[in-house]
Amino acid sequence: MTEMHPEPADIAALDEDLHPPAEARRLREHLAGCPECAQIQQELQLLRQELTQLPAPEMPPEVAARIDAALAAEAAATPARVSRFRALVSRETGRRPHLALAAVGTVVAVGLGTLLVQNLQGGDHGSTADLAIEADAAGSEDALENQVRELLAEAEVPQYAEILESADTGSVSGETDQRPGTPSPETTEAAEPDPGEEYGAVSAPLPSCVESAIGRTEDPLVAEAERYQGTDAYLVVLPHSADPLRVDAYVVDADCVSASPSVEGEVLVKESYPLDE
């Protein structure tokens, strides 16, 4: 800085806040009373605005190649991957700060737009996934009901054989005012079988953790080890407590059998199915 007027470089540095507070205050006082230096400051500001509108000069190929080689060597030496955006910023380190800020702003805007689109699309995918899950659940319930009917038919449980046969053929034996499989009043006492025979007791008892999960003491009509929706499970069919034309089906997770210490099984499904439909 000269004794009379500051250098243009000092005036430019003032606009960039590069001077200490005391010197910056003295320069502003001088510019306030010196029209010539104030004119230089205005011209520098205009030049700065014009420079921001010029296209960025292309980097010489040999310089770009050397930078790429240096970045590749750095990437090989460190586990962190050098992104393309970082490489571009590294090449343009010497450019004006406002250009770097503009690039960052563009990247942020693009990122926000991408997140917005993903969120909007995610809602549609979520709705579709929910519908698919509901459809799978409905299909599993129908398959389970059919499986219960098939197991009862294969086990030939006496009091359900006529009901299942009538449901398959569409015919109902006996009087028209009597529901299939319901014993007549005259033969009710004589028709009562032994509990073990009535409920079709299985040859091997159920695991205690499965019985505990179901919470019922009757012998099962049928009990099978099955795969339910990809999980090892026990399918246990018990008579309905009130309606002789219905049965209760339980699907219990089989993981409790091998658990240590022993735990109560988890009931995956509990449904009641009619037999005369």
C-alpha positions, 0 to 999 in steps of 0.5 A: 500500500502506498502512502496516498492510495491503496493498491488495487490488489488491496482494494480487491482483498477488502471485498474478500474480507482478507484484511485484519480488522484494523487495516480493513477499517482504515481502507474503508475510511479512505475509500469513503473520502477518495472518489478515485479509489472508490471508482477502482473498487466499483470497476473491480466489482464489475470485473468480478461479475463478468468473470463469473459469466465466462465459460470455464476454460478446458483443462489441458489433456496432459494436466488432466491425465496427470491428475487422474494418475495421482487420484488413481494412486491415492485410491489404490493406497487407501480403501476409500473409493474416490468418487467422480464428483471428488475428482471433478472438484480436485481438478477445479480447485483453482477455480473461483469459490463461487463455482464450487458452491454452485456445483454443490448446490446443483448436487444437493438439488438433484439429490433432493429430487431423487429422494422425493421421487423415491419416496413417492414411488416407495408409497406405491410399492408399499401398497402393492406389497401390502396387497400381495401379502394379503393375497398370500395370507388368504391363499394360505388360509384356504390351503390350510382348510383344504388340508384339514379336510384331507387329513380328517378324511385320510384318518377316517374319523368315524363321526366326521366321515359321513359329513366329509363324504356328504360335503364332497358328493353334495348328498346328505344321508338320513332325514331331511330335517337332521344335520349330517353327522348329528346322532338321532335322539334315540341313539345318542347314548348308545352312539357315544364312543370312547373318547380316544376313539371319538377323537382319533387319538394319534399314535404318538403324543404331541410334544409338551410345548405344543400341547401347552401352546394350544391349552386344551386337554382333548386328544387331537383328531389328527396331528401332523408335522407340516411345513407352514409358510416355510416354517416347521410346524405342527398342524393339530385338529381338535373337535369344536367345543360347541358345534359338531359340524366344525373343527378347530385347527391350530398351527404351532411353531415346531422350534419349541421342540428343540429349544433349550431351555424348554419354552412354550410353542408359538401358535401361528394360526388358530382357525375354526372350519366348517365340515359341511360346506 
